[in-house]
Amino acid sequence: MPMRQPEMSIRPIEQMTGTSEFNEVFFDGARTAGDNLVGDEGGGWKVAMATLGFERGASTLGQQLAFANELREIFAVARRRGADRDPLMRQRLTQAWMGLRIMRLTALRTLSAAHTGQLGRAALTSKLYWATWHRELGKLAMDVLGPDAEVLAGAPYELTALQRLFLFSRSDTIYAGSNEIQRNIIGERGLGLPAEPKPEAK
């Protein structure tokens, strides 16, 4: 869809981090060439599900590089502040490292099953897993920083990388399918449980 046309308006959504990664996009009579159609006409749901399938599976390998960099920074801050000498903090740091390794192995398992044409159960669980893990990593970052977590890097609202991590990771369990929706998907599609009850039609 050509974005530069008067029938489209784009409004940035400012986030807690002070950035605008997402936008509201309004289509009011917007047009595009037929050659721009992705998939079959009327088949948008299938295309959207394929996109989400990629997001919930193999794409996390690239995402994990960013997660590893964040974890490395948290480890460095823990060493500088002496937090790594606290047994409970050492346990949380170790669990975060193990969680990242589990995430990588799950993504690789998803990739290895891709030749069958099915995403498999590992793909169903990956989004729920990484979103929850990353949210906990944000909490860990704040606990490692201690009181400094409350101090801005500069005025009027300049955040450090770890402060941005904490604030942004609040959204991980909401976007691209909330944790609650993901649990429904796992139950119904992965475990074969009965579908969520639908309200009765009037």
Secondary structure in CASP SS format (residue, H / E / C, confidence):
PFRMAT SS
TARGET T0000
AUTHOR 0000-0000-0000
METHOD secondary structure of the structure
MODEL  1
M C 1.00
P C 1.00
M C 1.00
R C 1.00
Q C 1.00
P C 1.00
E C 1.00
M E 1.00
S E 1.00
I E 1.00
R E 1.00
P E 1.00
I E 1.00
E C 1.00
Q C 1.00
M C 1.00
T C 1.00
G C 1.00
T C 1.00
S C 1.00
E C 1.00
F E 1.00
N E 1.00
E E 1.00
V E 1.00
F E 1.00
F E 1.00
D C 1.00
G C 1.00
A C 1.00
R C 1.00
T C 1.00
A C 1.00
G H 1.00
D H 1.00
N H 1.00
L C 1.00
V C 1.00
G C 1.00
D C 1.00
E C 1.00
G C 1.00
G C 1.00
G H 1.00
W H 1.00
K H 1.00
V H 1.00
A H 1.00
M H 1.00
A H 1.00
T H 1.00
L H 1.00
G H 1.00
F H 1.00
E H 1.00
R H 1.00
G C 1.00
A C 1.00
S C 1.00
T H 1.00
L H 1.00
G H 1.00
Q H 1.00
Q H 1.00
L H 1.00
A H 1.00
F H 1.00
A H 1.00
N H 1.00
E H 1.00
L H 1.00
R H 1.00
E H 1.00
I H 1.00
F H 1.00
A H 1.00
V H 1.00
A H 1.00
R H 1.00
R H 1.00
R H 1.00
G C 1.00
A H 1.00
D H 1.00
R H 1.00
D C 1.00
P H 1.00
L H 1.00
M H 1.00
R H 1.00
Q H 1.00
R H 1.00
L H 1.00
T H 1.00
Q H 1.00
A H 1.00
W H 1.00
M H 1.00
G H 1.00
L H 1.00
R H 1.00
I H 1.00
M H 1.00
R H 1.00
L H 1.00
T H 1.00
A H 1.00
L H 1.00
R H 1.00
T H 1.00
L H 1.00
S H 1.00
A C 1.00
A H 1.00
H H 1.00
T H 1.00
G C 1.00
Q C 1.00
L C 1.00
G H 1.00
R H 1.00
A H 1.00
A H 1.00
L H 1.00
T H 1.00
S H 1.00
K H 1.00
L H 1.00
Y H 1.00
W H 1.00
A H 1.00
T H 1.00
W H 1.00
H H 1.00
R H 1.00
E H 1.00
L H 1.00
G H 1.00
K H 1.00
L H 1.00
A H 1.00
M H 1.00
D H 1.00
V H 1.00
L H 1.00
G H 1.00
P H 1.00
D H 1.00
A H 1.00
E H 1.00
V C 1.00
L C 1.00
A C 1.00
G E 1.00
A C 1.00
P C 1.00
Y C 1.00
E E 1.00
L C 1.00
T C 1.00
A H 1.00
L H 1.00
Q H 1.00
R H 1.00
L H 1.00
F H 1.00
L H 1.00
F H 1.00
S H 1.00
R C 1.00
S C 1.00
D C 1.00
T C 1.00
I C 1.00
Y C 1.00
A C 1.00
G C 1.00
S C 1.00
N H 1.00
E H 1.00
I H 1.00
Q H 1.00
R H 1.00
N H 1.00
I H 1.00
I H 1.00
G H 1.00
E H 1.00
R H 1.00
G H 1.00
L C 1.00
G C 1.00
L C 1.00
P C 1.00
A C 1.00
E C 1.00
P C 1.00
K C 1.00
P C 1.00
E C 1.00
A C 1.00
K C 1.00
END
